[in-house]
Amino acid sequence: MPVSELSVAQRQLVEVARALSHQSSILLLDEPTASITPTETNVLFSVLRWLRDQGVAAMTRDQLVTQMIGRAEVVATLPERPKHDHEELLSCHGLVNETGANGVDLAVHSGEIVGLYGLVGAGRSETAKSIIGVDKLIEGEIHVDGKPVHIRNPREALERYGIGYVSENRKEEGLLLIHSVTANVSITIWRRLATVLGWLNVRAVDDAVRPYVERLDIRTPSLATPVATLSGGNQQKVSVAKWLAAKSRVLIIDEPTAGIDVRTKGYLHELIWDLAAQGLGILLISSDMPEIIKLADRLVVMSRGRVAGEIENTRDYATMSGQIMSFIHVGENGETETEEAA
């Protein structure tokens, strides 16, 4: 089968298999579990332990982080966020599509981070793509500001309803890699910046883009630099910047730190937290359990295209991780009652 037809998780495993096939004495794995399920992770870890026992080099997480950034990882405490009126900005009722959503209910309020968690294939991204009009709905309703809407495409989602989507696949869906930082950040506001005749003034575009590049601390030699030459972390910041420039009210962020280095991951966490503090509604999709427990105010757990459970986040990792996995276990076994898991 061509690798292009595999899922992101399967492609990741192929890359790992290729690295193992070289029988190297030193093996470097960059985010090997970022896109694979816990079951696949356990298989990978058993192979790595076997390799270690055969003499292949490995380090602990703390040792590796210290080598990368010059110090051990520090888990930053995020500040208190101001209280907002928690007006409901977006809600979904019984969403069903052909790609994986199977009766999804959820809501996002102003100033709130809603974490959407699930294993690979749970239907999280498919739900997001139905919201923005990429995947066609078979059943269900989407409400914006309490009113039912029909969203036909991502442009309409943004321009009429203020909903932005930061894709998990930034290189194929989120960015125009051969184009400049300016072009990528400003693409969502070209209509707003265009003259009556449809022309764009280069200086006006740069002036509109620069504040967001500075605010997100995008490390680039210039605004004219092609995005392809930036690091993965800075590319992700560009992905976020274009939706901020468009003044989104609801931001769906899909796997924001997959493949991102430790230092930039912490910065992106602070950025997401700050956006919610400013009143945006954030729907955060992540397979990284520590990340979602750190950031989300409320957790929606998906399994097999359905919502298996919903809980307020206490940010106590041991308790929350246990509840999350209980919901997934119930969902994977086809149960409909989630109270048992709680």
RAFEN-V629389 format. One record per pair of residues at least 12 apart in sequence whose C-alpha atoms are under 7 Angstrom apart, sorted by the first residue. I is the first residue (numbers start at 0). J is the second residue. If there is no record, write none. Layout:
i;j
I;J
I;J
This chain:
i;j
7;34
8;34
8;35
11;31
11;34
24;55
24;56
25;55
25;56
26;56
30;258
33;257
33;258
35;119
36;118
36;119
80;276
81;276
83;109
83;110
83;278
85;108
85;109
85;110
86;108
86;109
87;107
87;108
87;109
87;144
87;145
88;107
88;108
88;109
88;143
88;144
89;106
89;107
89;108
89;142
89;143
89;144
90;105
90;106
90;107
90;141
90;142
90;143
91;103
91;104
91;105
91;106
91;140
91;141
91;142
92;104
92;105
92;139
92;140
92;141
93;138
93;139
93;140
94;136
94;138
94;139
94;140
95;136
95;137
95;138
95;139
96;134
96;135
96;136
96;137
98;125
99;122
99;125
99;304
100;122
100;125
100;126
100;304
100;305
101;304
101;305
102;305
103;305
103;306
104;306
107;280
107;282
108;280
109;278
109;279
109;280
110;275
110;276
110;277
110;278
110;279
110;280
111;275
111;280
111;281
111;296
112;275
112;280
112;281
112;282
112;283
112;295
112;296
112;297
113;281
113;282
113;283
113;295
113;296
113;297
113;298
114;282
114;283
114;284
114;291
114;295
114;297
114;298
114;299
115;282
115;283
115;284
115;285
115;298
115;299
115;300
116;284
116;285
116;286
116;299
116;300
116;301
117;286
117;300
117;301
117;302
118;286
121;301
121;302
121;303
121;304
122;303
122;304
123;284
123;301
131;150
131;152
131;153
131;156
132;150
132;151
132;152
132;153
133;152
133;153
157;247
161;247
161;248
161;249
162;247
162;248
162;249
162;250
163;242
163;247
163;249
163;250
163;251
164;250
164;251
164;252
165;238
165;239
165;251
165;252
165;253
166;252
166;253
167;253
167;254
167;255
169;235
173;238
174;238
176;225
176;226
176;227
177;225
177;226
177;227
178;225
178;226
179;222
179;223
179;224
179;225
179;226
180;222
180;223
180;224
180;225
180;226
181;205
181;208
181;222
181;223
183;241
184;208
184;237
184;240
184;241
185;204
185;208
185;241
187;241
187;242
187;245
188;245
211;240
211;244
215;236
217;233
217;236
218;233
231;259
232;259
232;260
232;263
248;279
248;280
249;279
249;280
249;281
250;280
250;281
250;282
251;281
251;282
251;283
252;282
252;283
252;284
253;283
253;284
253;285
254;284
254;285
272;294
292;312
292;314
292;316
293;314
295;312
296;311
296;312
297;310
297;311
297;312
298;310
298;311
298;312
300;323
300;326
302;327
302;330
302;331
303;330
303;331
307;326
307;327
307;330
307;337
308;326
308;337
322;340
322;341
325;340
326;340
